[in-house]
Amino acid sequence: MIDGGRLRGAAGRRMVEFDSMALQPSSPVVQPSVVPRHVAIIMDGNGRWAAQRGLPRTEGHRRGADAVQRAVEACGEMGVDFLTLYAFSSENWKRPPAEVEALMFLLDRFLRNKLDEMLKKNVRFQAIGRLTDLPASCQESLQRAIERTAGNTGLTLILALSYGGREEIVDGVKSVVRDVQDGRLDPAMITPEVFSQHLYTRHWPDPDLLIRTSGELRLSNFLLWQLSYAEFWVTPKLWPDFNKSDLEEACAAFAQRERRFGGV
């Protein structure tokens, strides 16, 4: 059913900004020509959001799922083609068992409850990570979501689950080694482009914009290869409070960046 890297289915300014405009009531206008094609988000701050309100961490995760829905809808409305969400890292398995169980329950419920809505909104589901580590019920829900939305042509929503950037690179190296040993690949022909075809994300373009909530300034082992030339935008907002106006602000900031890709 599941292939370790992904589920089978249809195939001047500082780079990091804290922008006070997030507090303004009006949202910046983003021209369609400069909307990022691929947005990746590190959804951080659920636990802190709950702690600030005297609530259990699980309530923060539940409210975080609501923010996911808002982000998906906003990306679809703005014309973003791909949205990758860092939903559960390979390191998150170290959390208390009760919290991990709650997160898996919320994932399964989100996939089941939101599937019909995603179908109506023309959203296509995909997932990356060491997915066989997930509970069987989550694997089945992911498989169902991917299969039922395979024909959709709108936003592609990619959930990074049991995902780690270093682990992905290691798995990619193993894949390259297998191809070399089996005579399918000449070592002299290995290039960054060839190696990219051995990663979980081989079917999609690299992210143009990385958004991180909660104000943290680190990648946390997320898409280490793919984010080489992404623009970063960080907000002190915690993930459950993230909304469409925040996404619009991030995209407006992206539109002002001059992307040289190492050139002049």
Beta strands, then each sheet from edge to edge (+ up, - down):
strand 1: 2-3
strand 2: 6-7
strand 3: 38-42
strand 4: 82-89
strand 5: 124-128
strand 6: 156-163
strand 7: 209-212
strand 8: 231-234
sheet 1: 1+ 2-
sheet 2: 5+ 6+ 4+ 3+ 7+ 8+
end
